[in-house]
Amino acid sequence: MEELRFDERGLITAVVQDGITRQVLMVAWMNADALRLTMETGEAHFWSRSREELWHKGETSGNTQVVREMRVDCDGDTLLLLVEPAGHACHTGNTSCFYRTLRASKL
C-alpha cells in the first residue's frame, strides 16, 4: 500500500471492470479500510462519499463483485479492479453504470 496515493480525504479512485468482457462497470472510491476488506474477503468494498461509510458491493442487492485482480496506475492514485460480477453493477438495474451516451454537436 506504500505505492498508493490516497487524496486529501484519504480516498483513491477505483475503476471496476468485468474481468472477462472488459466492460467498465462502475467507478467508486476506496479508503484504506475498504481496500483492506477487499483484499481480505476477495469481494469489492468501497467508501460512500455521500453516506460517509463503508459499503460491501451487493450486500443488500446480492450483486456482489468477486475481485480477481487489482492493478494500480502509473501515478499510484487509481486502482483497476477486475471482477467477476454476480448481477448488474448499477443501482438502476443496468449491467454498467456507463449506459448513457453523452451527445454533443462537436464530438
Phi and psi restraints in degrees (range 20) as a CNS / XPLOR table:
assign (resid 1 and name C) (resid 2 and name N)
       (resid 2 and name CA) (resid 2 and name C) 1.0 -64.4 20.0 2
assign (resid 2 and name N) (resid 2 and name CA)
       (resid 2 and name C) (resid 3 and name N) 1.0 -27.5 20.0 2
assign (resid 2 and name C) (resid 3 and name N)
       (resid 3 and name CA) (resid 3 and name C) 1.0 -80.2 20.0 2
assign (resid 3 and name N) (resid 3 and name CA)
       (resid 3 and name C) (resid 4 and name N) 1.0 -8.2 20.0 2
assign (resid 3 and name C) (resid 4 and name N)
       (resid 4 and name CA) (resid 4 and name C) 1.0 -86.7 20.0 2
assign (resid 4 and name N) (resid 4 and name CA)
       (resid 4 and name C) (resid 5 and name N) 1.0 144.0 20.0 2
assign (resid 4 and name C) (resid 5 and name N)
       (resid 5 and name CA) (resid 5 and name C) 1.0 -116.3 20.0 2
assign (resid 5 and name N) (resid 5 and name CA)
       (resid 5 and name C) (resid 6 and name N) 1.0 99.3 20.0 2
assign (resid 5 and name C) (resid 6 and name N)
       (resid 6 and name CA) (resid 6 and name C) 1.0 -79.5 20.0 2
assign (resid 6 and name N) (resid 6 and name CA)
       (resid 6 and name C) (resid 7 and name N) 1.0 149.1 20.0 2
assign (resid 6 and name C) (resid 7 and name N)
       (resid 7 and name CA) (resid 7 and name C) 1.0 -76.6 20.0 2
assign (resid 7 and name N) (resid 7 and name CA)
       (resid 7 and name C) (resid 8 and name N) 1.0 -174.6 20.0 2
assign (resid 7 and name C) (resid 8 and name N)
       (resid 8 and name CA) (resid 8 and name C) 1.0 -64.2 20.0 2
assign (resid 8 and name N) (resid 8 and name CA)
       (resid 8 and name C) (resid 9 and name N) 1.0 -18.4 20.0 2
assign (resid 8 and name C) (resid 9 and name N)
       (resid 9 and name CA) (resid 9 and name C) 1.0 -93.0 20.0 2
assign (resid 9 and name N) (resid 9 and name CA)
       (resid 9 and name C) (resid 10 and name N) 1.0 0.8 20.0 2
assign (resid 9 and name C) (resid 10 and name N)
       (resid 10 and name CA) (resid 10 and name C) 1.0 81.4 20.0 2
assign (resid 10 and name N) (resid 10 and name CA)
       (resid 10 and name C) (resid 11 and name N) 1.0 24.8 20.0 2
assign (resid 10 and name C) (resid 11 and name N)
       (resid 11 and name CA) (resid 11 and name C) 1.0 -117.0 20.0 2
assign (resid 11 and name N) (resid 11 and name CA)
       (resid 11 and name C) (resid 12 and name N) 1.0 154.7 20.0 2
assign (resid 11 and name C) (resid 12 and name N)
       (resid 12 and name CA) (resid 12 and name C) 1.0 -132.8 20.0 2
assign (resid 12 and name N) (resid 12 and name CA)
       (resid 12 and name C) (resid 13 and name N) 1.0 140.3 20.0 2
assign (resid 12 and name C) (resid 13 and name N)
       (resid 13 and name CA) (resid 13 and name C) 1.0 -70.7 20.0 2
assign (resid 13 and name N) (resid 13 and name CA)
       (resid 13 and name C) (resid 14 and name N) 1.0 138.6 20.0 2
assign (resid 13 and name C) (resid 14 and name N)
       (resid 14 and name CA) (resid 14 and name C) 1.0 -126.6 20.0 2
assign (resid 14 and name N) (resid 14 and name CA)
       (resid 14 and name C) (resid 15 and name N) 1.0 114.5 20.0 2
assign (resid 14 and name C) (resid 15 and name N)
       (resid 15 and name CA) (resid 15 and name C) 1.0 -92.0 20.0 2
assign (resid 15 and name N) (resid 15 and name CA)
       (resid 15 and name C) (resid 16 and name N) 1.0 128.3 20.0 2
assign (resid 15 and name C) (resid 16 and name N)
       (resid 16 and name CA) (resid 16 and name C) 1.0 -109.9 20.0 2
assign (resid 16 and name N) (resid 16 and name CA)
       (resid 16 and name C) (resid 17 and name N) 1.0 125.4 20.0 2
assign (resid 16 and name C) (resid 17 and name N)
       (resid 17 and name CA) (resid 17 and name C) 1.0 -129.0 20.0 2
assign (resid 17 and name N) (resid 17 and name CA)
       (resid 17 and name C) (resid 18 and name N) 1.0 140.2 20.0 2
assign (resid 17 and name C) (resid 18 and name N)
       (resid 18 and name CA) (resid 18 and name C) 1.0 -63.9 20.0 2
assign (resid 18 and name N) (resid 18 and name CA)
       (resid 18 and name C) (resid 19 and name N) 1.0 125.7 20.0 2
assign (resid 18 and name C) (resid 19 and name N)
       (resid 19 and name CA) (resid 19 and name C) 1.0 -67.9 20.0 2
assign (resid 19 and name N) (resid 19 and name CA)
       (resid 19 and name C) (resid 20 and name N) 1.0 -20.7 20.0 2
assign (resid 19 and name C) (resid 20 and name N)
       (resid 20 and name CA) (resid 20 and name C) 1.0 -96.0 20.0 2
assign (resid 20 and name N) (resid 20 and name CA)
       (resid 20 and name C) (resid 21 and name N) 1.0 -56.1 20.0 2
assign (resid 20 and name C) (resid 21 and name N)
       (resid 21 and name CA) (resid 21 and name C) 1.0 -81.3 20.0 2
assign (resid 21 and name N) (resid 21 and name CA)
       (resid 21 and name C) (resid 22 and name N) 1.0 -20.5 20.0 2
assign (resid 21 and name C) (resid 22 and name N)
       (resid 22 and name CA) (resid 22 and name C) 1.0 70.1 20.0 2
assign (resid 22 and name N) (resid 22 and name CA)
       (resid 22 and name C) (resid 23 and name N) 1.0 11.6 20.0 2
assign (resid 22 and name C) (resid 23 and name N)
       (resid 23 and name CA) (resid 23 and name C) 1.0 -68.7 20.0 2
assign (resid 23 and name N) (resid 23 and name CA)
       (resid 23 and name C) (resid 24 and name N) 1.0 134.0 20.0 2
assign (resid 23 and name C) (resid 24 and name N)
       (resid 24 and name CA) (resid 24 and name C) 1.0 -73.7 20.0 2
assign (resid 24 and name N) (resid 24 and name CA)
       (resid 24 and name C) (resid 25 and name N) 1.0 123.7 20.0 2
assign (resid 24 and name C) (resid 25 and name N)
       (resid 25 and name CA) (resid 25 and name C) 1.0 -94.7 20.0 2
assign (resid 25 and name N) (resid 25 and name CA)
       (resid 25 and name C) (resid 26 and name N) 1.0 -42.0 20.0 2
assign (resid 25 and name C) (resid 26 and name N)
       (resid 26 and name CA) (resid 26 and name C) 1.0 -168.3 20.0 2
assign (resid 26 and name N) (resid 26 and name CA)
       (resid 26 and name C) (resid 27 and name N) 1.0 167.7 20.0 2
assign (resid 26 and name C) (resid 27 and name N)
       (resid 27 and name CA) (resid 27 and name C) 1.0 -126.2 20.0 2
assign (resid 27 and name N) (resid 27 and name CA)
       (resid 27 and name C) (resid 28 and name N) 1.0 133.3 20.0 2
assign (resid 27 and name C) (resid 28 and name N)
       (resid 28 and name CA) (resid 28 and name C) 1.0 -142.7 20.0 2
assign (resid 28 and name N) (resid 28 and name CA)
       (resid 28 and name C) (resid 29 and name N) 1.0 -173.8 20.0 2
assign (resid 28 and name C) (resid 29 and name N)
       (resid 29 and name CA) (resid 29 and name C) 1.0 -127.5 20.0 2
assign (resid 29 and name N) (resid 29 and name CA)
       (resid 29 and name C) (resid 30 and name N) 1.0 147.9 20.0 2
assign (resid 29 and name C) (resid 30 and name N)
       (resid 30 and name CA) (resid 30 and name C) 1.0 -126.8 20.0 2
assign (resid 30 and name N) (resid 30 and name CA)
       (resid 30 and name C) (resid 31 and name N) 1.0 143.2 20.0 2
assign (resid 30 and name C) (resid 31 and name N)
       (resid 31 and name CA) (resid 31 and name C) 1.0 -105.3 20.0 2
assign (resid 31 and name N) (resid 31 and name CA)
       (resid 31 and name C) (resid 32 and name N) 1.0 -177.0 20.0 2
assign (resid 31 and name C) (resid 32 and name N)
       (resid 32 and name CA) (resid 32 and name C) 1.0 -60.7 20.0 2
assign (resid 32 and name N) (resid 32 and name CA)
       (resid 32 and name C) (resid 33 and name N) 1.0 -37.4 20.0 2
assign (resid 32 and name C) (resid 33 and name N)
       (resid 33 and name CA) (resid 33 and name C) 1.0 -67.3 20.0 2
assign (resid 33 and name N) (resid 33 and name CA)
       (resid 33 and name C) (resid 34 and name N) 1.0 -41.9 20.0 2
assign (resid 33 and name C) (resid 34 and name N)
       (resid 34 and name CA) (resid 34 and name C) 1.0 -63.9 20.0 2
assign (resid 34 and name N) (resid 34 and name CA)
       (resid 34 and name C) (resid 35 and name N) 1.0 -40.5 20.0 2
assign (resid 34 and name C) (resid 35 and name N)
       (resid 35 and name CA) (resid 35 and name C) 1.0 -65.3 20.0 2
assign (resid 35 and name N) (resid 35 and name CA)
       (resid 35 and name C) (resid 36 and name N) 1.0 -43.8 20.0 2
assign (resid 35 and name C) (resid 36 and name N)
       (resid 36 and name CA) (resid 36 and name C) 1.0 -61.7 20.0 2
assign (resid 36 and name N) (resid 36 and name CA)
       (resid 36 and name C) (resid 37 and name N) 1.0 -46.4 20.0 2
assign (resid 36 and name C) (resid 37 and name N)
       (resid 37 and name CA) (resid 37 and name C) 1.0 -62.5 20.0 2
assign (resid 37 and name N) (resid 37 and name CA)
       (resid 37 and name C) (resid 38 and name N) 1.0 -40.1 20.0 2
assign (resid 37 and name C) (resid 38 and name N)
       (resid 38 and name CA) (resid 38 and name C) 1.0 -61.3 20.0 2
assign (resid 38 and name N) (resid 38 and name CA)
       (resid 38 and name C) (resid 39 and name N) 1.0 -44.7 20.0 2
assign (resid 38 and name C) (resid 39 and name N)
       (resid 39 and name CA) (resid 39 and name C) 1.0 -68.9 20.0 2
assign (resid 39 and name N) (resid 39 and name CA)
       (resid 39 and name C) (resid 40 and name N) 1.0 -35.9 20.0 2
assign (resid 39 and name C) (resid 40 and name N)
       (resid 40 and name CA) (resid 40 and name C) 1.0 -73.8 20.0 2
assign (resid 40 and name N) (resid 40 and name CA)
       (resid 40 and name C) (resid 41 and name N) 1.0 -40.4 20.0 2
assign (resid 40 and name C) (resid 41 and name N)
       (resid 41 and name CA) (resid 41 and name C) 1.0 -95.7 20.0 2
assign (resid 41 and name N) (resid 41 and name CA)
       (resid 41 and name C) (resid 42 and name N) 1.0 -23.5 20.0 2
assign (resid 41 and name C) (resid 42 and name N)
       (resid 42 and name CA) (resid 42 and name C) 1.0 81.2 20.0 2
assign (resid 42 and name N) (resid 42 and name CA)
       (resid 42 and name C) (resid 43 and name N) 1.0 3.9 20.0 2
assign (resid 42 and name C) (resid 43 and name N)
       (resid 43 and name CA) (resid 43 and name C) 1.0 -118.8 20.0 2
assign (resid 43 and name N) (resid 43 and name CA)
       (resid 43 and name C) (resid 44 and name N) 1.0 149.5 20.0 2
assign (resid 43 and name C) (resid 44 and name N)
       (resid 44 and name CA) (resid 44 and name C) 1.0 -68.2 20.0 2
assign (resid 44 and name N) (resid 44 and name CA)
       (resid 44 and name C) (resid 45 and name N) 1.0 131.3 20.0 2
assign (resid 44 and name C) (resid 45 and name N)
       (resid 45 and name CA) (resid 45 and name C) 1.0 -127.2 20.0 2
assign (resid 45 and name N) (resid 45 and name CA)
       (resid 45 and name C) (resid 46 and name N) 1.0 144.7 20.0 2
assign (resid 45 and name C) (resid 46 and name N)
       (resid 46 and name CA) (resid 46 and name C) 1.0 -136.4 20.0 2
assign (resid 46 and name N) (resid 46 and name CA)
       (resid 46 and name C) (resid 47 and name N) 1.0 174.5 20.0 2
assign (resid 46 and name C) (resid 47 and name N)
       (resid 47 and name CA) (resid 47 and name C) 1.0 -110.3 20.0 2
assign (resid 47 and name N) (resid 47 and name CA)
       (resid 47 and name C) (resid 48 and name N) 1.0 124.9 20.0 2
assign (resid 47 and name C) (resid 48 and name N)
       (resid 48 and name CA) (resid 48 and name C) 1.0 -84.7 20.0 2
assign (resid 48 and name N) (resid 48 and name CA)
       (resid 48 and name C) (resid 49 and name N) 1.0 116.7 20.0 2
assign (resid 48 and name C) (resid 49 and name N)
       (resid 49 and name CA) (resid 49 and name C) 1.0 -71.4 20.0 2
assign (resid 49 and name N) (resid 49 and name CA)
       (resid 49 and name C) (resid 50 and name N) 1.0 -32.6 20.0 2
assign (resid 49 and name C) (resid 50 and name N)
       (resid 50 and name CA) (resid 50 and name C) 1.0 -76.7 20.0 2
assign (resid 50 and name N) (resid 50 and name CA)
       (resid 50 and name C) (resid 51 and name N) 1.0 -39.8 20.0 2
assign (resid 50 and name C) (resid 51 and name N)
       (resid 51 and name CA) (resid 51 and name C) 1.0 -93.1 20.0 2
assign (resid 51 and name N) (resid 51 and name CA)
       (resid 51 and name C) (resid 52 and name N) 1.0 -11.5 20.0 2
assign (resid 51 and name C) (resid 52 and name N)
       (resid 52 and name CA) (resid 52 and name C) 1.0 52.8 20.0 2
assign (resid 52 and name N) (resid 52 and name CA)
       (resid 52 and name C) (resid 53 and name N) 1.0 54.3 20.0 2
assign (resid 52 and name C) (resid 53 and name N)
       (resid 53 and name CA) (resid 53 and name C) 1.0 -154.8 20.0 2
assign (resid 53 and name N) (resid 53 and name CA)
       (resid 53 and name C) (resid 54 and name N) 1.0 158.2 20.0 2
assign (resid 53 and name C) (resid 54 and name N)
       (resid 54 and name CA) (resid 54 and name C) 1.0 -69.8 20.0 2
assign (resid 54 and name N) (resid 54 and name CA)
       (resid 54 and name C) (resid 55 and name N) 1.0 147.3 20.0 2
assign (resid 54 and name C) (resid 55 and name N)
       (resid 55 and name CA) (resid 55 and name C) 1.0 -142.6 20.0 2
assign (resid 55 and name N) (resid 55 and name CA)
       (resid 55 and name C) (resid 56 and name N) 1.0 140.1 20.0 2
assign (resid 55 and name C) (resid 56 and name N)
       (resid 56 and name CA) (resid 56 and name C) 1.0 -94.3 20.0 2
assign (resid 56 and name N) (resid 56 and name CA)
       (resid 56 and name C) (resid 57 and name N) 1.0 116.1 20.0 2
assign (resid 56 and name C) (resid 57 and name N)
       (resid 57 and name CA) (resid 57 and name C) 1.0 -58.1 20.0 2
assign (resid 57 and name N) (resid 57 and name CA)
       (resid 57 and name C) (resid 58 and name N) 1.0 121.3 20.0 2
assign (resid 57 and name C) (resid 58 and name N)
       (resid 58 and name CA) (resid 58 and name C) 1.0 91.7 20.0 2
assign (resid 58 and name N) (resid 58 and name CA)
       (resid 58 and name C) (resid 59 and name N) 1.0 2.7 20.0 2
assign (resid 58 and name C) (resid 59 and name N)
       (resid 59 and name CA) (resid 59 and name C) 1.0 -56.0 20.0 2
assign (resid 59 and name N) (resid 59 and name CA)
       (resid 59 and name C) (resid 60 and name N) 1.0 -42.2 20.0 2
assign (resid 59 and name C) (resid 60 and name N)
       (resid 60 and name CA) (resid 60 and name C) 1.0 -100.1 20.0 2
assign (resid 60 and name N) (resid 60 and name CA)
       (resid 60 and name C) (resid 61 and name N) 1.0 -30.2 20.0 2
assign (resid 60 and name C) (resid 61 and name N)
       (resid 61 and name CA) (resid 61 and name C) 1.0 -89.2 20.0 2
assign (resid 61 and name N) (resid 61 and name CA)
       (resid 61 and name C) (resid 62 and name N) 1.0 -22.9 20.0 2
assign (resid 61 and name C) (resid 62 and name N)
       (resid 62 and name CA) (resid 62 and name C) 1.0 86.1 20.0 2
assign (resid 62 and name N) (resid 62 and name CA)
       (resid 62 and name C) (resid 63 and name N) 1.0 -3.5 20.0 2
assign (resid 62 and name C) (resid 63 and name N)
       (resid 63 and name CA) (resid 63 and name C) 1.0 -87.6 20.0 2
assign (resid 63 and name N) (resid 63 and name CA)
       (resid 63 and name C) (resid 64 and name N) 1.0 67.3 20.0 2
assign (resid 63 and name C) (resid 64 and name N)
       (resid 64 and name CA) (resid 64 and name C) 1.0 -75.2 20.0 2
assign (resid 64 and name N) (resid 64 and name CA)
       (resid 64 and name C) (resid 65 and name N) 1.0 168.6 20.0 2
assign (resid 64 and name C) (resid 65 and name N)
       (resid 65 and name CA) (resid 65 and name C) 1.0 -132.2 20.0 2
assign (resid 65 and name N) (resid 65 and name CA)
       (resid 65 and name C) (resid 66 and name N) 1.0 110.3 20.0 2
assign (resid 65 and name C) (resid 66 and name N)
       (resid 66 and name CA) (resid 66 and name C) 1.0 -81.6 20.0 2
assign (resid 66 and name N) (resid 66 and name CA)
       (resid 66 and name C) (resid 67 and name N) 1.0 123.2 20.0 2
assign (resid 66 and name C) (resid 67 and name N)
       (resid 67 and name CA) (resid 67 and name C) 1.0 -84.9 20.0 2
assign (resid 67 and name N) (resid 67 and name CA)
       (resid 67 and name C) (resid 68 and name N) 1.0 119.5 20.0 2
assign (resid 67 and name C) (resid 68 and name N)
       (resid 68 and name CA) (resid 68 and name C) 1.0 -94.4 20.0 2
assign (resid 68 and name N) (resid 68 and name CA)
       (resid 68 and name C) (resid 69 and name N) 1.0 -28.1 20.0 2
assign (resid 68 and name C) (resid 69 and name N)
       (resid 69 and name CA) (resid 69 and name C) 1.0 -160.5 20.0 2
assign (resid 69 and name N) (resid 69 and name CA)
       (resid 69 and name C) (resid 70 and name N) 1.0 145.9 20.0 2
assign (resid 69 and name C) (resid 70 and name N)
       (resid 70 and name CA) (resid 70 and name C) 1.0 -124.8 20.0 2
assign (resid 70 and name N) (resid 70 and name CA)
       (resid 70 and name C) (resid 71 and name N) 1.0 135.2 20.0 2
assign (resid 70 and name C) (resid 71 and name N)
       (resid 71 and name CA) (resid 71 and name C) 1.0 -124.5 20.0 2
assign (resid 71 and name N) (resid 71 and name CA)
       (resid 71 and name C) (resid 72 and name N) 1.0 156.2 20.0 2
assign (resid 71 and name C) (resid 72 and name N)
       (resid 72 and name CA) (resid 72 and name C) 1.0 -121.8 20.0 2
assign (resid 72 and name N) (resid 72 and name CA)
       (resid 72 and name C) (resid 73 and name N) 1.0 142.6 20.0 2
assign (resid 72 and name C) (resid 73 and name N)
       (resid 73 and name CA) (resid 73 and name C) 1.0 -76.4 20.0 2
assign (resid 73 and name N) (resid 73 and name CA)
       (resid 73 and name C) (resid 74 and name N) 1.0 174.0 20.0 2
assign (resid 73 and name C) (resid 74 and name N)
       (resid 74 and name CA) (resid 74 and name C) 1.0 -62.6 20.0 2
assign (resid 74 and name N) (resid 74 and name CA)
       (resid 74 and name C) (resid 75 and name N) 1.0 -27.8 20.0 2
assign (resid 74 and name C) (resid 75 and name N)
       (resid 75 and name CA) (resid 75 and name C) 1.0 -87.8 20.0 2
assign (resid 75 and name N) (resid 75 and name CA)
       (resid 75 and name C) (resid 76 and name N) 1.0 -12.6 20.0 2
assign (resid 75 and name C) (resid 76 and name N)
       (resid 76 and name CA) (resid 76 and name C) 1.0 76.9 20.0 2
assign (resid 76 and name N) (resid 76 and name CA)
       (resid 76 and name C) (resid 77 and name N) 1.0 14.7 20.0 2
assign (resid 76 and name C) (resid 77 and name N)
       (resid 77 and name CA) (resid 77 and name C) 1.0 -115.3 20.0 2
assign (resid 77 and name N) (resid 77 and name CA)
       (resid 77 and name C) (resid 78 and name N) 1.0 8.6 20.0 2
assign (resid 77 and name C) (resid 78 and name N)
       (resid 78 and name CA) (resid 78 and name C) 1.0 -144.5 20.0 2
assign (resid 78 and name N) (resid 78 and name CA)
       (resid 78 and name C) (resid 79 and name N) 1.0 136.6 20.0 2
assign (resid 78 and name C) (resid 79 and name N)
       (resid 79 and name CA) (resid 79 and name C) 1.0 -106.0 20.0 2
assign (resid 79 and name N) (resid 79 and name CA)
       (resid 79 and name C) (resid 80 and name N) 1.0 149.3 20.0 2
assign (resid 79 and name C) (resid 80 and name N)
       (resid 80 and name CA) (resid 80 and name C) 1.0 -118.8 20.0 2
assign (resid 80 and name N) (resid 80 and name CA)
       (resid 80 and name C) (resid 81 and name N) 1.0 118.8 20.0 2
assign (resid 80 and name C) (resid 81 and name N)
       (resid 81 and name CA) (resid 81 and name C) 1.0 -103.9 20.0 2
assign (resid 81 and name N) (resid 81 and name CA)
       (resid 81 and name C) (resid 82 and name N) 1.0 119.1 20.0 2
assign (resid 81 and name C) (resid 82 and name N)
       (resid 82 and name CA) (resid 82 and name C) 1.0 -94.3 20.0 2
assign (resid 82 and name N) (resid 82 and name CA)
       (resid 82 and name C) (resid 83 and name N) 1.0 117.9 20.0 2
assign (resid 82 and name C) (resid 83 and name N)
       (resid 83 and name CA) (resid 83 and name C) 1.0 -124.3 20.0 2
assign (resid 83 and name N) (resid 83 and name CA)
       (resid 83 and name C) (resid 84 and name N) 1.0 163.1 20.0 2
assign (resid 83 and name C) (resid 84 and name N)
       (resid 84 and name CA) (resid 84 and name C) 1.0 -109.4 20.0 2
assign (resid 84 and name N) (resid 84 and name CA)
       (resid 84 and name C) (resid 85 and name N) 1.0 102.7 20.0 2
assign (resid 84 and name C) (resid 85 and name N)
       (resid 85 and name CA) (resid 85 and name C) 1.0 -78.9 20.0 2
assign (resid 85 and name N) (resid 85 and name CA)
       (resid 85 and name C) (resid 86 and name N) 1.0 142.8 20.0 2
assign (resid 85 and name C) (resid 86 and name N)
       (resid 86 and name CA) (resid 86 and name C) 1.0 -109.1 20.0 2
assign (resid 86 and name N) (resid 86 and name CA)
       (resid 86 and name C) (resid 87 and name N) 1.0 84.3 20.0 2
assign (resid 86 and name C) (resid 87 and name N)
       (resid 87 and name CA) (resid 87 and name C) 1.0 102.8 20.0 2
assign (resid 87 and name N) (resid 87 and name CA)
       (resid 87 and name C) (resid 88 and name N) 1.0 -171.9 20.0 2
assign (resid 87 and name C) (resid 88 and name N)
       (resid 88 and name CA) (resid 88 and name C) 1.0 -76.7 20.0 2
assign (resid 88 and name N) (resid 88 and name CA)
       (resid 88 and name C) (resid 89 and name N) 1.0 155.5 20.0 2
assign (resid 88 and name C) (resid 89 and name N)
       (resid 89 and name CA) (resid 89 and name C) 1.0 -89.4 20.0 2
assign (resid 89 and name N) (resid 89 and name CA)
       (resid 89 and name C) (resid 90 and name N) 1.0 -32.2 20.0 2
assign (resid 89 and name C) (resid 90 and name N)
       (resid 90 and name CA) (resid 90 and name C) 1.0 -89.2 20.0 2
assign (resid 90 and name N) (resid 90 and name CA)
       (resid 90 and name C) (resid 91 and name N) 1.0 142.0 20.0 2
assign (resid 90 and name C) (resid 91 and name N)
       (resid 91 and name CA) (resid 91 and name C) 1.0 -65.4 20.0 2
assign (resid 91 and name N) (resid 91 and name CA)
       (resid 91 and name C) (resid 92 and name N) 1.0 -13.4 20.0 2
assign (resid 91 and name C) (resid 92 and name N)
       (resid 92 and name CA) (resid 92 and name C) 1.0 -81.2 20.0 2
assign (resid 92 and name N) (resid 92 and name CA)
       (resid 92 and name C) (resid 93 and name N) 1.0 -9.6 20.0 2
assign (resid 92 and name C) (resid 93 and name N)
       (resid 93 and name CA) (resid 93 and name C) 1.0 98.1 20.0 2
assign (resid 93 and name N) (resid 93 and name CA)
       (resid 93 and name C) (resid 94 and name N) 1.0 -1.7 20.0 2
assign (resid 93 and name C) (resid 94 and name N)
       (resid 94 and name CA) (resid 94 and name C) 1.0 -82.5 20.0 2
assign (resid 94 and name N) (resid 94 and name CA)
       (resid 94 and name C) (resid 95 and name N) 1.0 150.7 20.0 2
assign (resid 94 and name C) (resid 95 and name N)
       (resid 95 and name CA) (resid 95 and name C) 1.0 -56.9 20.0 2
assign (resid 95 and name N) (resid 95 and name CA)
       (resid 95 and name C) (resid 96 and name N) 1.0 -42.9 20.0 2
assign (resid 95 and name C) (resid 96 and name N)
       (resid 96 and name CA) (resid 96 and name C) 1.0 -123.3 20.0 2
assign (resid 96 and name N) (resid 96 and name CA)
       (resid 96 and name C) (resid 97 and name N) 1.0 151.3 20.0 2
assign (resid 96 and name C) (resid 97 and name N)
       (resid 97 and name CA) (resid 97 and name C) 1.0 -72.3 20.0 2
assign (resid 97 and name N) (resid 97 and name CA)
       (resid 97 and name C) (resid 98 and name N) 1.0 -12.8 20.0 2
assign (resid 97 and name C) (resid 98 and name N)
       (resid 98 and name CA) (resid 98 and name C) 1.0 -100.8 20.0 2
assign (resid 98 and name N) (resid 98 and name CA)
       (resid 98 and name C) (resid 99 and name N) 1.0 63.8 20.0 2
assign (resid 98 and name C) (resid 99 and name N)
       (resid 99 and name CA) (resid 99 and name C) 1.0 -105.0 20.0 2
assign (resid 99 and name N) (resid 99 and name CA)
       (resid 99 and name C) (resid 100 and name N) 1.0 -4.4 20.0 2
assign (resid 99 and name C) (resid 100 and name N)
       (resid 100 and name CA) (resid 100 and name C) 1.0 -106.4 20.0 2
assign (resid 100 and name N) (resid 100 and name CA)
       (resid 100 and name C) (resid 101 and name N) 1.0 144.4 20.0 2
assign (resid 100 and name C) (resid 101 and name N)
       (resid 101 and name CA) (resid 101 and name C) 1.0 -102.8 20.0 2
assign (resid 101 and name N) (resid 101 and name CA)
       (resid 101 and name C) (resid 102 and name N) 1.0 129.3 20.0 2
assign (resid 101 and name C) (resid 102 and name N)
       (resid 102 and name CA) (resid 102 and name C) 1.0 -85.7 20.0 2
assign (resid 102 and name N) (resid 102 and name CA)
       (resid 102 and name C) (resid 103 and name N) 1.0 123.8 20.0 2
assign (resid 102 and name C) (resid 103 and name N)
       (resid 103 and name CA) (resid 103 and name C) 1.0 -107.3 20.0 2
assign (resid 103 and name N) (resid 103 and name CA)
       (resid 103 and name C) (resid 104 and name N) 1.0 130.9 20.0 2
assign (resid 103 and name C) (resid 104 and name N)
       (resid 104 and name CA) (resid 104 and name C) 1.0 -139.1 20.0 2
assign (resid 104 and name N) (resid 104 and name CA)
       (resid 104 and name C) (resid 105 and name N) 1.0 145.4 20.0 2
assign (resid 104 and name C) (resid 105 and name N)
       (resid 105 and name CA) (resid 105 and name C) 1.0 -67.4 20.0 2
assign (resid 105 and name N) (resid 105 and name CA)
       (resid 105 and name C) (resid 106 and name N) 1.0 -23.2 20.0 2
assign (resid 105 and name C) (resid 106 and name N)
       (resid 106 and name CA) (resid 106 and name C) 1.0 -116.0 20.0 2
assign (resid 106 and name N) (resid 106 and name CA)
       (resid 106 and name C) (resid 107 and name N) 1.0 22.9 20.0 2
